[in-house]
Amino acid sequence: MDYEIAAPEPASLIEALRSIGYNLPTAIADIIDNSIAAGAKSADVHLHWNGKDSYISIVDNGCGMSSTELHEAMRPGSRNPLISRSEKDLGRFGLGLKTASFSQCRKLCVLTRRSGSELAVRSWDLDYVAAEREWRLLTTPTAAAVPFLHTIKKQAKGTAIVWSTLDRILADDSVSGATAHARFNDAIDQVRDHLALTFHRFIEDGSFSMKLNGRVVKPWNPFMENHPATYRSPDEKIPFGDS
């Protein structure tokens, strides 16, 4: 069969992946979902303000990944959507880590280790990829991720995800100005509210806990099941098919 290789232009594909429809709260929630799928019992989310050097980190105590597994996880479209998956895993196409991260930052670093294994590090620098016109996955940490080398090394297992060059959050404002700082602080509140709602069942049943900027995220149950004025009606079975 005659054919030609038609590899996508990295810069164009990157911008497409960045525009799938995430906002900051949903992007962080997608990463937390990965943590739960990896068996994490807790996650620590931190939005660190430092002007143009601001960063976001998500650290969990899940099973972690080997170097080979991390390389695969960092590759866009790394999973076949037809394969079986855990009932806790909401992912499907192997794009969540990348698209969620790329939607908010231009530098993504993942540091991870399995129990008894060495630390593995991989980074995407979107500006570097666009300049080189190749999907060059870096094996060194970004500047913002360097402090997390020690964080993951001292854990028995787990993963740290660090976003930096936050061009979507900081936008075009002076990144050292009051307007950008105020928007950053507003984003923290929006993230807290979204995580409290999205993961309220996991938090309520005690299977998972998380902190945001050092404060425990408390569940927000929209059904108000524990409110004293809530009336729980009897269960009703509705027949369907042969059931």
SULDA-V625194 format. One record per residue. N is the residue number from 1. RES is the residue in three letters. NEAR is the number of other C-alpha atoms within 12 Angstrom. Layout:
N&RES&NEAR ; N&RES&NEAR
//
This chain:
1&MET&3 ; 2&ASP&4 ; 3&TYR&5 ; 4&GLU&6 ; 5&ILE&6 ; 6&ALA&7 ; 7&ALA&12 ; 8&PRO&15 ; 9&GLU&17 ; 10&PRO&24 ; 11&ALA&23 ; 12&SER&19 ; 13&LEU&22 ; 14&ILE&32 ; 15&GLU&24 ; 16&ALA&17 ; 17&LEU&27 ; 18&ARG&29 ; 19&SER&21 ; 20&ILE&21 ; 21&GLY&19 ; 22&TYR&25 ; 23&ASN&25 ; 24&LEU&38 ; 25&PRO&33 ; 26&THR&31 ; 27&ALA&35 ; 28&ILE&46 ; 29&ALA&35 ; 30&ASP&34 ; 31&ILE&42 ; 32&ILE&49 ; 33&ASP&36 ; 34&ASN&40 ; 35&SER&40 ; 36&ILE&35 ; 37&ALA&28 ; 38&ALA&31 ; 39&GLY&27 ; 40&ALA&30 ; 41&LYS&28 ; 42&SER&33 ; 43&ALA&40 ; 44&ASP&36 ; 45&VAL&36 ; 46&HIS&32 ; 47&LEU&40 ; 48&HIS&26 ; 49&TRP&31 ; 50&ASN&22 ; 51&GLY&27 ; 52&LYS&26 ; 53&ASP&23 ; 54&SER&32 ; 55&TYR&37 ; 56&ILE&42 ; 57&SER&39 ; 58&ILE&46 ; 59&VAL&43 ; 60&ASP&42 ; 61&ASN&38 ; 62&GLY&32 ; 63&CYS&29 ; 64&GLY&40 ; 65&MET&34 ; 66&SER&26 ; 67&SER&22 ; 68&THR&21 ; 69&GLU&22 ; 70&LEU&31 ; 71&HIS&25 ; 72&GLU&21 ; 73&ALA&32 ; 74&MET&37 ; 75&ARG&25 ; 76&PRO&27 ; 77&GLY&19 ; 78&SER&21 ; 79&ARG&21 ; 80&ASN&15 ; 81&PRO&14 ; 82&LEU&10 ; 83&ILE&12 ; 84&SER&14 ; 85&ARG&17 ; 86&SER&15 ; 87&GLU&13 ; 88&LYS&20 ; 89&ASP&21 ; 90&LEU&23 ; 91&GLY&33 ; 92&ARG&24 ; 93&PHE&22 ; 94&GLY&26 ; 95&LEU&31 ; 96&GLY&36 ; 97&LEU&43 ; 98&LYS&45 ; 99&THR&37 ; 100&ALA&37 ; 101&SER&50 ; 102&PHE&44 ; 103&SER&37 ; 104&GLN&38 ; 105&CYS&42 ; 106&ARG&36 ; 107&LYS&39 ; 108&LEU&43 ; 109&CYS&47 ; 110&VAL&49 ; 111&LEU&48 ; 112&THR&48 ; 113&ARG&36 ; 114&ARG&28 ; 115&SER&21 ; 116&GLY&17 ; 117&SER&20 ; 118&GLU&23 ; 119&LEU&34 ; 120&ALA&34 ; 121&VAL&38 ; 122&ARG&38 ; 123&SER&40 ; 124&TRP&41 ; 125&ASP&39 ; 126&LEU&39 ; 127&ASP&24 ; 128&TYR&21 ; 129&VAL&24 ; 130&ALA&21 ; 131&ALA&15 ; 132&GLU&15 ; 133&ARG&19 ; 134&GLU&22 ; 135&TRP&25 ; 136&ARG&22 ; 137&LEU&28 ; 138&LEU&25 ; 139&THR&22 ; 140&THR&23 ; 141&PRO&30 ; 142&THR&31 ; 143&ALA&21 ; 144&ALA&32 ; 145&ALA&36 ; 146&VAL&26 ; 147&PRO&20 ; 148&PHE&32 ; 149&LEU&31 ; 150&HIS&17 ; 151&THR&26 ; 152&ILE&35 ; 153&LYS&27 ; 154&LYS&19 ; 155&GLN&27 ; 156&ALA&22 ; 157&LYS&31 ; 158&GLY&42 ; 159&THR&49 ; 160&ALA&49 ; 161&ILE&51 ; 162&VAL&48 ; 163&TRP&49 ; 164&SER&40 ; 165&THR&35 ; 166&LEU&36 ; 167&ASP&30 ; 168&ARG&32 ; 169&ILE&37 ; 170&LEU&34 ; 171&ALA&21 ; 172&ASP&14 ; 173&ASP&19 ; 174&SER&17 ; 175&VAL&25 ; 176&SER&20 ; 177&GLY&18 ; 178&ALA&16 ; 179&THR&18 ; 180&ALA&26 ; 181&HIS&25 ; 182&ALA&20 ; 183&ARG&25 ; 184&PHE&34 ; 185&ASN&23 ; 186&ASP&20 ; 187&ALA&29 ; 188&ILE&30 ; 189&ASP&21 ; 190&GLN&23 ; 191&VAL&32 ; 192&ARG&35 ; 193&ASP&27 ; 194&HIS&29 ; 195&LEU&39 ; 196&ALA&31 ; 197&LEU&25 ; 198&THR&26 ; 199&PHE&36 ; 200&HIS&28 ; 201&ARG&22 ; 202&PHE&28 ; 203&ILE&26 ; 204&GLU&21 ; 205&ASP&13 ; 206&GLY&15 ; 207&SER&19 ; 208&PHE&33 ; 209&SER&31 ; 210&MET&37 ; 211&LYS&29 ; 212&LEU&33 ; 213&ASN&24 ; 214&GLY&16 ; 215&ARG&17 ; 216&VAL&21 ; 217&VAL&32 ; 218&LYS&25 ; 219&PRO&29 ; 220&TRP&23 ; 221&ASN&22 ; 222&PRO&17 ; 223&PHE&15 ; 224&MET&16 ; 225&GLU&17 ; 226&ASN&14 ; 227&HIS&12 ; 228&PRO&8 ; 229&ALA&9 ; 230&THR&11 ; 231&TYR&11 ; 232&ARG&13 ; 233&SER&7 ; 234&PRO&6 ; 235&ASP&6 ; 236&GLU&7 ; 237&LYS&7 ; 238&ILE&8 ; 239&PRO&7 ; 240&PHE&6 ; 241&GLY&5 ; 242&ASP&5 ; 243&SER&6
//
